[in-house]
């Protein structure tokens, strides 16, 4: 999956959220907003929020790639459970969720 914006362009567009459409193998499409790109152990990840009114957040690996229209990015499934747990923990910490749970 790719989009035609770089991480820096995403960060600069605070006024207008970037929308990424996820397409699953069964043809289902889900529109999501980019919440942000963050780093865990030297790797980049992206947080996407579906535009369906739920509280869900989708986390994927993030990699910039050269595309026809300039820099694009690709979403990478996080298949390793330990890696996914680390990413969730880092995301929760960035969002301040762990602090709320400890109080």
Secondary structure, 3 states (H helix, E strand, C coil): CEECCCHHHHHHCCCCCCEEEEECCCCCEEEEEEEEEEEECCEEEEEEEECCCCCCCEEEEEEEEEECCEEEEEEECCCCHHHHHHHHHHHHHHHCHHHHHHC
